Amino acid sequence: MGLEVGNEIEGNVVVLEPRGSLDASSVDQLTAVIKDTAAKEGTYRLVMTMDYLEFISSAGWSVLVEASRDLKEKNGDLRLSDMKQTAQRIFKLMGLEACLKLYPSRKEAVKSYDE
């Protein structure tokens, strides 16, 4: 299965909704979507819901870290939400909490930009 990425605007935050697999074959696509969407919408505040991702490879995790770093350089961020428990276990084992913020729900992730 490939990767499809929908998006919605909530105030000054772009919510990305990837579906499918985030792996070596789809990381370039996701990188382009993140950059293009942020530039088009004029905001570098992004939330990515993780509930529809079937698989995330190490390449997928790496692109999320890189995207977050790039967005932070533009006074933005990439915040994650709705992550499945299996993915959360890997997220914590890899120590990604140090560079990516995870929220239980999309609503909380969007609202976190107001704090």
C-alpha positions in Angstrom: 0.0 0.0 0.0 1.3 3.5 -0.9 0.8 6.7 1.0 -2.1 9.2 0.6 -2.0 12.5 2.5 -5.1 14.6 3.0 -5.1 17.9 4.9 -7.4 20.3 6.6 -6.9 23.8 7.9 -7.8 24.5 11.5 -7.2 28.2 12.3 -3.5 28.8 11.6 -2.6 25.1 11.8 -2.5 22.6 9.0 -3.6 19.1 9.9 -2.1 16.3 7.7 -3.8 13.0 7.6 -1.5 10.3 6.0 -3.0 6.9 5.1 -1.0 3.8 4.3 2.6 3.1 4.8 5.4 5.6 5.7 8.5 3.9 4.5 11.5 4.3 2.2 9.2 4.4 -0.9 7.0 7.2 0.4 9.3 9.5 2.5 10.1 11.7 -0.4 6.4 12.1 -1.1 5.6 13.1 2.5 8.6 15.5 2.6 7.2 17.2 -0.5 3.7 17.3 0.9 4.9 18.9 4.1 7.0 21.6 2.4 4.4 22.3 -0.3 1.5 22.5 2.1 3.3 24.7 4.6 4.4 27.1 1.8 1.0 27.1 0.2 -1.0 27.7 3.4 1.6 30.2 4.7 1.9 28.5 8.1 4.7 26.3 9.4 2.5 24.9 12.3 1.6 21.4 11.3 -0.1 18.5 13.1 0.0 15.0 11.7 -2.6 12.5 12.8 -1.1 9.0 12.9 -4.2 6.9 13.3 -4.5 5.9 9.6 -0.8 4.9 9.2 -0.5 1.1 8.8 3.3 1.0 9.0 6.2 3.4 9.8 9.7 2.3 9.0 12.9 3.8 10.4 13.1 6.0 7.2 9.6 7.2 8.1 10.5 8.2 11.6 13.6 10.0 10.3 11.6 12.1 7.9 9.3 13.2 10.7 12.3 14.3 12.8 13.8 16.1 9.8 10.5 17.8 9.0 10.1 19.0 12.6 13.6 20.4 12.6 13.0 22.2 9.3 9.7 23.7 10.5 11.3 24.8 13.8 13.8 26.8 11.8 10.8 28.7 10.4 9.3 29.3 13.9 6.9 26.4 13.3 6.7 22.7 14.3 5.4 19.3 13.4 3.3 17.8 16.2 1.9 14.3 16.2 -1.4 13.0 17.4 -3.6 9.8 17.6 -0.6 7.4 17.4 -1.4 3.7 17.7 0.0 1.9 20.7 2.4 -0.3 18.6 3.8 2.9 17.0 4.0 4.6 20.4 6.1 1.8 21.8 8.6 2.2 18.9 8.4 6.0 19.3 9.4 5.8 22.9 12.1 3.0 22.4 13.8 5.2 19.8 13.8 8.2 22.1 11.8 10.3 19.7 10.0 12.1 22.5 13.1 14.3 22.7 12.5 15.9 19.3 8.8 15.2 18.4 5.8 16.2 20.5 3.0 13.7 20.7 -0.6 14.4 21.8 -3.4 12.0 22.5 -5.8 13.7 20.1 -5.8 16.0 17.0 -7.7 18.6 19.0 -5.1 18.7 21.8 -2.3 18.9 19.2 -3.9 21.8 17.4 -4.7 23.6 20.7 -1.1 23.2 21.9 -0.1 25.9 19.4 -2.1 28.4 21.5 -0.1 27.8 24.6 
